[in-house]
Amino acid sequence: MKLISLNCNGIRSSLEKGLADYLKEAKPDFVCFQETKAMQDQVPASLWEEGKYTPIFNSAEKKGYSGVAILCKKPPLKTTLGLGDPFFDQEGRSIFLEYPDFALWNLYFPSGTTGEVRQTAKMKFLDLFQKEAEKRKKKHPNLILCGDVNIAHTPQDIHDPKGNAKSSGFLPEEREWLTGFLNKGWVDTFRYLYPDKQEYSWWTFRAGARAKNKGWRIDYFFVTEELKKNVKSQTIYRDKPFSDHAPLVLEIKL
C-alpha cells in the first residue's frame, strides 16, 4: 500500500505547480493533504475523479486558512473529523479514517512562529492530541499517522540547530514532547529506516533555502509499534516543488 502526505500550502497553488500529474504517475492508495486553504467545492473534482478516489475534506471555518483532506481509493468504514475540541476543530486539523484492519490519521499541527499566542495554542494542541492519540491507539493498534507536525525532533532534522535553538519548531519543550510521544509506542518511519540520514521536508521560501538545502524535517509518517515490521520504505520526494514542503511517500504492507 502506498500513501503520500503533503502540506501543500494551498492545494490550488500546488495544482498549478503540477501536483495532479505527480499523483497520476505515483498512483498512491491514499493522499493526505495538510494546509489545503480551500473548501472542497473550490478544488477541481478531476483531482479525485480521474484516479477514482473518494475525497474527504475537513476545511477551516476561516477561508484560505489551514484545512486537511484525504483522497482514498477505498471508502472507510467510519470517518471522524476533528479532535473534539471546538477551538482547534474550527481550524480543520484532523481526519481519522477507520478500516477493518487499520486506521489512518491525517493531521496538521499548529505553528507557533507568529508569536506567543499561537505558540501557547500549539502547546495546548500537543497535550490534547497526546491524550486523543492514546485513546485511538488502544482502539486501533494498527494505526498510521501522518502530517505536518511543525517540530524538528533532533539536530539531525534541521540544517542549523544552534542558530534555531530558540525558534518555534525546534524549542526544547517541543522536542521533548516529541520524544515523549515516540516513547509511548510510536515509530518515526523515516528515522527507523534511516538512522543516520539527514534529509528535510520543508524549506523557507526566503534566501534560496531550498536550492541550498537549508531545511527542516517537520513532516512525518508515524506508525504504531505493531506496524513497524510492515514498513517497506519511506522517502521524501524532491524532484519537483509543489509547495515549501515536499511530499512524503510511505510504502507499507498490510
N, C-alpha and C positions, 0 to 999 in steps of 0.2 A: 504494500500500500504506500502510495506517495502523497505527502502533504507539503503544501507550500504556505509559508507565513510571511506577510509583508506589511510593514507600516508604509502605506502608500502616500502619506502626507497629502491627501486629496486624491480620491480614486479617479476623478475626471482628469486631473493633471497626469496621473500615471498612465491612463489610457492614451492620452495624447503622445506619450513617450514610447508607445509600442507594447504596453503590458498585455493586451489581448493576444497579440501574436506569440509572445513568450509562453503564455498559458496554453495556447493551441499546440505549440511544439512540445512543451513539458508534459502535457496530459496528466495532471495530478488528479487524485481521487477527491481531495479536499483542498480548497484555497481559503486561508484565513486572512482577512484584511483588518488592519487597525488604522485609525485616523482616516476614515473614509471621507469625512467632511461633506456628506451628502445623504439625502433621503433616497430610498430605493427608486422612486419614480424619476429621479434626476440622473440615473445611470442607464446607459443603453442596455436594453434587455438582451441584446445579442451577446453580451459578455457571458451570460449563463445559458442562453438558449442554444448557441452553437455547440457547446460542449455537453449539452443535456444535463446541466446541473440544476439542483434546487437552490434558489437563493434565500438566505436568511439574513435579514438586516436588523441591527439594533442601533438606530441613529440617535444622536443627541437632540434634545429639545431645541437647543440653540443652533441656529442654522450655520453651516460652514464650520462646524467645530466637532472634534472628537469622532466617535462612532466606530462600530465594528460590524463586520459582515463575514459570512461563511458561504461558500459555494460548495455543495456536496453532491456527489454522484448518486448517493443512496439517501433518501429521506430518513431522518432519525425517528426513533420511536417516541421521543419526547424532546422538546426544546424549552430551555429556561433562559429568559433574558434578564440580565442584571444580577445583583448580589443581594437584593432585598433591603438596600439602603436608599432612601429617596434622594438624598443629595447626589450620590455617585451614579445612581441609576438614570437620572435625568441627563447624564453626560454620555450615555451609551457606551459602556466599557466592557461588557461581558456577554458572551453567548456560550451556553453549555448544551451540548448535544448528547443524547443517550442512545446507544445501540445495544443489541443483545449481548455482545461480548466485550465492549469497551465504551468509553466516553471520551469526548473531545471538548476541550475548553479553550476558547479564544478570548484573550484579554488585552486591554490597552490600559496600562498603569499610568496614573497622572505623572506629569513632570513638575519639578519644583523650581525650575530655572527662572521663573518670572518673579520670584521673591518669597518672603517669609510666609505669606498667607497660603500660597499653593504648596510650599514645602511642608507646612503643617498638615494640609489636606492630604498630601502624599503619604505622610507617616500614618495618618488615620486609615487611609485606604489599605496600607500594608497590614495593619492589625486586623482590619475587617476581613480582608482577603485570606489571611492566615487561618482565621477561625473557620471560614467557609471552606477552605481547601481541606482542612482536617475532616470536616463532616462529609464532604463529597468523596474524598479518597476512601473513607470507610465503606461507603455505599458502592463505590466503583473502584475496586483495586486495580483494574486495567484502565488507567486514565492518562491521556495525552493532553498536555497543557502547552499552549504557545502564545507568543505575543511580544509586544514591546514592553519590557519591564522598566525601562528607564533607569537601570542600575548596571554599571560595570562592576563585576564582582571582585576581581583581583588586579594587581598591577599588570598582569599578563593580558588583561582585557581592555587596556587603554594605552594610547600612544605616549602620553606624558603624565604618569602617575604623580610625580612630585608637583608639577605645575597645576594639577587639578585636585590636589588633596582637599581643598575647601570648596570644590564645585559640587552643586547638586547633581546627583547621579553617580558620585564617587565619594560621598561623605562616609566617614567611619560607621555611623549608625545605620546607613543604608546597606553597606557591605556586610555589616554584622547581621542585619536582618536576613539577607540573602543566604549567608552561611547557615543561620538557624533554620531557615526554610528547607534547605537541602538536607540538613541533618535529620529532618522529620520524615525521611523516606522518599525524597525526590531526587531525580538524576538529571543533571545538565548534560544533554546528549552530546553536544559538541565537545565539551571538556572530557567526558567519559571516553569518547573515541580518540580524541587528540589531546592528551595531557600537556603536550609541550608547544602546541601550535599557537601562533599569535596572529589572529585574524579579526577583522572588525565588521560590524554590520551597519554602522552609522557614521557619517562624516558631516560636519557642519558645511553649509554652503559657502562659508567665508574662506578667504585666503587660499583657495585651491586645495583645500584639505584632502579631498578625495584623490586627486592626482598624486599628492604626496603621501597618501595612505596614512594620514594623521587622523585616526578614527577611534571609535569606542565599540565594544561588543555589548550591546544593551538589549538585543533581541534574542529570544531563546525558544527552544523546544525542551520542555521538561517531561519526563515520564516517571511513573511510579517504579519503585524497585522491582516489582513483579514483571514489568515490561522491559527492563534493562537488557536482558538477554535477546530480546526480539529486535533491537535496534540494528539496522544494517548499515546505514550511512546517514550523515548529516552534513550538508555543505552550505556554503554561503555563495550565492550566485552574483558574480561581479562583472560579467561581460557587458551588460547594458545597464545604465542607470535609469530606473523608473521613478526614483524618489531620492531623498537624502539617506534612506535606509536601503539595504539590499535584501532580496528575498532569501529566506532560509528554506532549504529543501530537506525533508526528513523521509527516509525510506525505512519502513518497519514491517515486520512480518506478523500478521495476526491471523 
